Amino acid sequence: MIPEYRKQGSGPAFVYVSGLDGTGKLFYKQSAEMERDHTVITFPLRGDGPYRIERLVEDLALAVRDAGFERATFLGESFGGLLTLATALAHPEMFERMILVNTFARFAHRAKIGIGIALFSLLPYSLVKAHRTKSARRVLFSSDVSEEDQRLFRELTRVVPYKGYASRLRIIRDTDLRPRLKDIKIPALVVAGTADHLLDSVGAARVLAGSLPHARLKLLEGTGHTALLSSRVRVREWLKEFDDF
């Protein structure tokens, strides 16, 4: 079954792969500019479950092909970066290049994510969502994300299906792509915010940039986990950095 997706603009394909929220809606601040010369493809990660990362890889491949493209530039954010790496391993023929934002090949705090999954299964989902909303300002946002964009983030991620969210947490717990990074020959820009309080994006980015054969590291000083909502970030400008790879 081909997943639902949104296709806007014209030109070469640019695919946004969303983070743990799975909505596919958080590229809004970058999409209008990208659509000037790219076809921007976004899609929600499946909300049912349980599933493994291989299911999401095939969803992603099906969406791009159904949109009429054989190759694309991929941007994976947070969990979406892990999914982008897995897709690059399974379908390298689909990639022109990729951008990896505040992501990882292996989540460092495995015990922490295990405890989180256990609590997630015990507590009412309404309490989990309330905690996530309350902690967002401290954990996800930096000072370069406006109050309006913080409000939109909360609005757009208010409805996240329980089973899909739980499946993605388990994927983070169980996946380690570090041994296979050397096999990914695709040009990659690895981006990390230095004020990310959700995970050690800079440390994880250094691992990725040092392990991927054709990668460059880009640090965003003072920017947090939701970097694509930053008033200082323009993804379209990042594409120029591939010119001299």
N, C-alpha and C positions, 0 to 999 in steps of 0.2 A: 504493500500500500504506500503510495506516494504521500509524504507528509505535506501538510499545509505550509505554504510559504508566500512571502510578499516580494514582488519584483518591481523595482522602480528605476527610472532613468534609462539611459542608453549608452552603449559602448561595451568595453570589456567587462566581464563579470567580476564583481567584488562581493565576497560572501562574509557576512558577519555571523560569527558563531558565539552564542551567548554564554554567560556565566551560569552559576548555580541556579539563579532564579528561573532560567529556562524560557523566559517570555519572548526573547528575540526583539524586544521593544526598546532596549536601552542604547541603541545606536542613533537615536533621533537627533542628537545634537551635531552629529557628523554627517548624517545621510544627505541633507540637501546639497551640501557642497560636493560630496562624492558623486551625486547623481548628475552633476554637470557633464561628466565625461565617462561615467561608469554605469553599468547596470548593477544596482545594489540589491542583493538577495538576502533577506532575513527570514527566519522561521523559528517557531517555538519548538523547544525540545519536547518529546512526547511526555504527556502527563500521566499515562497509565504506568503499570509496572507489575512486578519487578522486571528489570532488564539489565543487561550488561553493556559495556561500552561498545561492543561489536554491533549491537542493534542501532545505536546512535550514529556510528560510522556509516552504516548502510543508509540510514535516513538522510544523512547529509549528502552522500553521493547521489541518491535518487532525486533529491530536491534540485541539485545543480544541473543534473542531466535533463530533468523534466523542464527546467527553465530554458533549455536550449543551448547549453554550453558544455564543451568538452574540457575546458581549462578555466581556471579562475585564480584571482588573488584572494587569499583567505585571511581574515583577522579573527583570532580567537582570544577572548577575554576571560581571564581567571579559569574556571572550569572549562570554558570553551577553548582555551589554549591546549589543555590536556586532550580534549576531543580532536582538535585540529592536528596535533602531533600524531594521534592514533590513526586519523584519516590519511595523513601523509604517508604513513607506513603501509597502509592497506591499498591506497590508490594514488601513488606518486604521479601518475600520468595526468591527474586532474589539476595539478598545482603549477602555476606560474611562479608564485612567490608567496610568502606568508609573513604575517605580523603577529607576534605573541605578546600579549599585554598582561602584566601582573599575574603570571601563571607559573607552572611547574611541570616537571616530568614525573615527580613523585612528591606527594604532600609530606612535609617533614615531620609534622606532629601526629604520627599515626595513632598513638594512644589517645590523644585529645579527640581526634575525629571518631575513634571507637566509642569513647564515653558519650560524645554527642549523639551518635547513632542510637546508643542504648537509651539515653534520655528521650530522644525523639520518639522512640517506639513506646515509651511509657507515659509521656505527658500528652495531654490533649493538644491537637495541632493548633488550636486557637491560642494557647499559651506560647507555643513556639513562635508563631507569627508575631505575637505581641512583643516578645523579647527581642526578636530580630528588628522590629521597627524601632523599639526603644534604644537599642544599641547602635543603630545605623549611624547616627551623627558622630559618635565617638570612634567607631571602628572603620566605617566605609568612606566617609567624606573628609576631604581636606579643605582648607580655607579658600581654595580656588574653585569650589563648587558652590554656586549661588543657592540662596534659600529656595528660589523657585525650582531649580533643578533637583534639589533635595526633596521638595514636595512632589514633583513629578515622578521621581524614583519610587517614592513610597506608594504613590497612586498606581503606577504601572506594575509594581510587583506585589500588590495587595492580594491578588488571586494567583496562587501557585499550587497546582495539584499535589496533594500529599504523596501519592505513590511515586510519581516521577521525581519529586524532590528527594525522597528516601532512597530511590535507586541511584541517583547521582551522588549522594553522600557515600553510598557503599562503593561506587566506582572510584571515588577519590581515595577511600580507605584501601582498596585492593589493587590499585594500578601503580606500576613502577615501569616507566618507559626508558629510564636512564641507560640500560644496557643496549638499547636499540637506536639511540640518538645518532650514532655514527653512520647509520644506514640512510638517514634522511639527507639527501643531497640538494634539497630545495633552498634557494636563497631565503634567508630569514632575518627579519629585524626583531630583536628581542628587547621589549620595552618594559621598564620597571619604574614605579613611583617610589621615591625615597621616603615618603611619608605614609606608606602603606602600613596600617596597623592591624590588618586582618591576617597577613602572612608576610614572611620574609621574602618579598618579591625581588629585592636586589640580590640576595644570596641565591635564590632559585634561578634568576636570570643569568647570573654568572655561570652557573652550572650548564644551562642551556647554551649560552654563547660559546662556552669552552668545549662543548661536546658536539654540537651541530657543525658539520664541515664547512658550511657557507653561511655563517651568522655574524651579525654585528650587534653590539650592545648599545642601547640608548637609555640613559637615566633621565627621569623627569624630576628635577629638584623640587621638593616641597609638595608634590602631588601624591594623592592617596590611592586607595584601591579602585575607586570608580573614576579612573583617569579619563575615560572618554566623555565624562560630564564636565571636565575641567574647562574653565574659560580660556586657559592657555594652550589647549591641545587642538591641533588641526591635523587629522589623520591624512588628509589629502597632501599635506606638505611632507609627511613621512615617506610617501612614495618616491620622492626625489632621491632619497638616500640609497635607493637600489640602483641608481644610474651608474655608480662606480664600484659595484660589487665585483 
